[in-house]
Amino acid sequence: MAAKEQKTLRVGVIGCGGIANGKHIPNLNANENVELVAFCDIIEERAIESAKKIGREDIAIYTDYKELLKDESIDVVHVCTPNKSHSFITIDALEAGKHVMCEKPMAKTSEEARAMLETAKRTGKKLTIGYDNRYRPDSLLLKKIAERGDLGDVYFAKAHAIRRRAVPTWGVFLNEEEQGGGPLIDIGTHALDLTLWLMDNYKVKSVVGNVYHKLGGKKDAANAFGPWDPEQFTVEDSAFGFITMENGATVILESSWALNTLDVGEAKATLCGTEAGADMRDGLRINGEELGNLYTKLPELNTGGVAYFDGKSESQAARECRLWIDSILNDTEPMVKPEQALVVTEVLEAIYESARTGKTVYFK
């Protein structure tokens, strides 16, 4: 029998800013099972420029995403817009019969995220969220280690997203109305997603949070991306959460764009279990006790290839794209399930609420 010819998926990208051009478009364009057919941005020149960058001036250009969704030949849509518009664009795309990858976070609010999930279930279309740190070699190995039971019962964890001075000064990152928050919803969301996924624990009991606006008001502050405008800095510069799970496990989430510390680390997790522990602070480290002695193991990560040869090395963004497209072609669940992303959004929202009210937020 002749091999079944694999379908090529026609993909449209909505939002042609930094994350689209830096991650989504290059990896979609490189995927042999994808045909990029449409770009949309409220600034037409940005969409046109994105097409030029990949040498595809034949791509359809839109400034109204609803016009793009009218193209019935489009199978998949990637939503790469500011957080404020994630929910309604995703919902409209699902309703139009498209599978959707939406950039992180899932939405500004849990209500919006829940509506996205409900629409995906009702329409039968696939929905995933762009938590690409799950696809790193260290993340994938630690997930296997945890699933095998090497760590035992993980009852304490930390989700790390700390920068010393790296406030994003472009786009709408500092705009609370557009983004819904600062480092907590921007990079804290990656760390929390990674940690809960590694623990395989999404049953939250309660959340306590603190949010700070301590350094954003400083003028001419040292910053990796150049000084910020204090008047435009309407989001927090640091946020911290204390999360208690239904089984009694504790998760501490720390996030900051600007903190006076040398202990930095982004999209990393620390796990402490009854049999062993693990962390990603200085590469992947596994620690434990055996034969009456303590040990620390430093696994050699299989990143593909050898010296002077590329082999089959694959970036985390390329792996994310490939596995997402494969899940559609093979009708399997995407690696990042919308149900999981919803819990992340619920926790972030609870941290903001707890900080605002000074009270513990209890989950039903």
N, C-alpha and C positions, 0 to 999 in steps of 0.2 A: 504494500500500500504506500502511496505517496504521502510524504509528511504534510500535515495540515499547515497551510500558510498562515502565519501569525498576522493579526490585524495591526494596522498602523492607526494610532489614536491621534485625532486632530485636536490640538490644544490651543486655547486662547489665554492670554495673560492680562489681568486687570490690575493696573497700577504699575507704572514703569519707572519706579524710583530705584534707590540703592539696592534693596534686597532682591528686587526682580532682576536687575542687571548683574548683580554680584553672585547670585545663587541660582535662581530659578531658570532664567532664560538660557544661560550657557549650558546647564546640565540637561535641560529639555532638548536643546538644539543638538546635543551630542548623543542623545538616546536614539538608537536605530528604530525604535518602535513608536516614535513621536514625529508628528509633522506640525510645526508651529505655523498657525494660520492667521492669528489675529492678536493685535495689541491694543490696549485701551488705556488712556490716561486723560485726566481733565485738562492737562496741558499737552496739546497735540504734538508739539515739537519733541517732547520727551518720548512719546511712543514712536515717532518717526526715527529719532536717534537710536532707540533701542533696536529697531529693525536694521538700521545701517550698520550697527556694531557687529551683527552676525551675517552681514552681506545678504540680507533678505528684504530688499525694497519692494518685493511683491506682496508682503504681508499686509492684510487689511488693517487699516488704522481707524480707531474710534475714539471719540471723546465722551460718549455716553455708553456706559456699560450695558444698558438695557438693549441698545442696538446690536451690540456684539452677541448678546444672548439669543437674539432672534435667528441667528445662523444655526439652523437645525443640524448642520453637518459637524458642528463642534461637539466633541465627546467629553472633553475635560476642560475645566477652568481653574487657573491658579489665581487666588486673590492675594494681592501684595500691596494693599492700600493701608492707610493709617487705621489704628484699632477701632476708631469710631464707626467705620463703615464695614467692618468684617461681617457683622451679622446679617445686615439686610442684603448685601451683595451676594453672600453665600446662599442665603435662603432663596433669593430670586434665581440664582444659577441652578440650584437643586430643583426648583419648581420648573425650570426650563429644560430639565432632563439631562443636566450635566453632572458628572462626577466632579468633586471639588477638593482641592488642597488649599487650605487657608493658612496664611502665615500665623505664627504665634503672636500674641496669645489668642485663644479662641475668640474672645470678644471682650468688650469693656466690662460687661456685667454678666452675672450668672443667668439672669433672666434671658438675655440675648443668646447666650451659649446654649441654654436649654431649648430655645426655639430652633436653633440650628440643628441640634441633635434630633428633635422631634420631626423636623422637616425631612432630614435624611432617612429616618426610619419609614416615614409615610410614603416618600417617593421611591424608596428602594435604591437610591443612588449612594455611591460611596462618598464619605467625608473623612478627611484626615487633617491634622494640624501640623504645621512645620516645626516640630521639635527635633531638629536635626542632630542634637548632641547624643541622642540614643544610638546613632549610627557610627560613633567613633569606635576604633578598635578596643580601647580600654573599657568603654561602656559595654560593648557586646560581650567581652570576655567576663567582666564582673557579673553581668546578668546570668551567664551560664554557670558561674561559680555559685551564685546565690540560689539559682534554681536547683542545682545539684544537692544543696543542703549543706555546703561546706561551712557556711557562717552560722548555721543553726537558726534559732529564733532571733531575728533582728528587732531589738526593742529600743534602740537609740540610734538616731541618725542626724546628720547635719547637711543642709543644702547650702552650698557656698556660691555667692555671686558678689564678690567684693573687689572693687577697683579703688586704687588710691586717688587718682585724678584722671578720669577718662569720661568726662561728661560729653555725650553726643550733642554737638551744637548745630547740626544741620537738620533739615526737614522740620518735623513737628514734635520731636522728642520731648521738648520742654513745655509743650502745650497740654495742659490737663484735659481740656475739653476734647481734643482730638485723640489723645492717647489713653486717658483714664488714669494715668499715674506716671511715675518716673521709673527708677531702677527696679522697683518691685515687680511691676508688670512688664518691664523690658527684659531684664536679665535674670531677675529672681524667678521668673516663670520658667526659664530653662532649667535652673538648678532644682526647683521643686518637682518639675515633671520627671527629671532624671532620677531623683531620689525616690519618689513614690513608685516609679516603674521598677527600679532595682529591688525595692522592698516587696513589690507586688502587693501593696496595701493601699486601698483607696477608701477605706471606711473611717471617716473623720468623726471624732466625738466633739472636740471643742478647739477654739482658736483664740489666742491672745496676741495682740500686736501693738507695736509702737512705730510711729512714722516721724521722721525728723526733717525740718527745713533749716539746717544749721549753716551750711556752707554755700548754698545757692545764691545768697544775697551778697556775697563778696564780689567786689569789682576787680578786674584785671588779675584774677586768680590763675595760678599755673594750671595748665590743663593740656592733656595729650592732643586734643582737637582744637586748641586755641581758646581764648577767653570767651566766656558766655556773657550774655546780657542779663543782669540780675532781674530786670523788669520783665523779661520774657520767661524767666525760670519759675513757672507756676506749679511745678510738681515737686514731690519730695526729693531730697538728695540721698536719703538712707531710709530703710525700713527693715524691721525685724519681726519675726513671728515665732510663737511657741505653739506647736500643734500637737494635740493629744489624739491618738487614734482609738478606735473602739476596743481594740485588744490591749490597750494600755501602753503601746509604743509611743515614744516621744520623737518628734522631728523639730529641729530648730532651723529656721530659714533666715539667712542673713543676706541682705542685698544693699549695695551702695554704688553710686557712680563716683563719689568723692568722700573718702574717709581718711583721716590721719592715722594710717596704719601701714605697716610693711607686710602684714599677713594678708596677701591678696590671692585671689583665685576665683575663677569664673566658670560656671556650669560644671561644678565638681560636687562630689558627694562623699560623705564619710558614713560608714555603716558599722554598727557594733552589735554583734550577735552573741549567742550563748556558746558557740563553738569557735568563732574566730571573728576578726574584724577586717575592714578594708577601707582604704581611702585613695583619693586621686590627687592629693596635694602635690606630690613630687613624683609624677608618674604613678602607675597603679602599684599599690603596696597591700599585701595581705599579711596580717599579723595573727598570732595565736600561741598556743602552748601544746607541746607534745613531749612525751617521755620525761616530764618534769622540768622542761626547759622552754623558754620563750623563743619564738622564731619570727622573723620578718622575711617574707618572700617577695621578690621583685620579678614578676613574670615578664618574659620577653614577648612583646606583642607581635602578632603576625600581621604586619602592615602590607605584605605583598612585595614581590620583587627582591633583588639582591643588589649589592653594590655594583654600580655602573649599568644596571639593567632595570628597566621599568617593571618587568613582570606583569602581574595583574593588580597592581596597586590601584586603589580607588578612594577618592576623597569621601568624607562623610556626606557631603551635599550630593555627590553623584550617586552614592549608595542609597540615600533617601529617595532620590528621583527614580532610580531603577526599581526599587522595591515597591514604590507607590504605583508606578506604571504596571509592574508585574501583577500587583493585586487586582488591578482592573481587568487585565487581559486574562487572568486565571480565575477571576471571581473568588478571591480569597479576602480575608480581613486585612486591612492595612495595619502596619506595625503600630502606628499611633492611632488608637481608637478614640472617637469623639467622646465616648463616655468617660475615658480617662482624662482627657483635656478639660472636660466640664468640671471635674473635681478640682483640678488645678485652679481654674478660674474662680470656683466657689471659695477656695482657701485664700486666694489673693484678695478677693472682695471682703472676706471676713477679717483679714488683717487690717485693711483700711477702715472697716466699720468699727472694729475694736479700738483702734487708735483714736477714732473720732469720738466714740462714746465713753471710752475708758472702761468698758465692760467686756467680759468674756462672751464670745459668740458660740452658741451651742448649735450643733447640727442635728437635724431630725434623723 
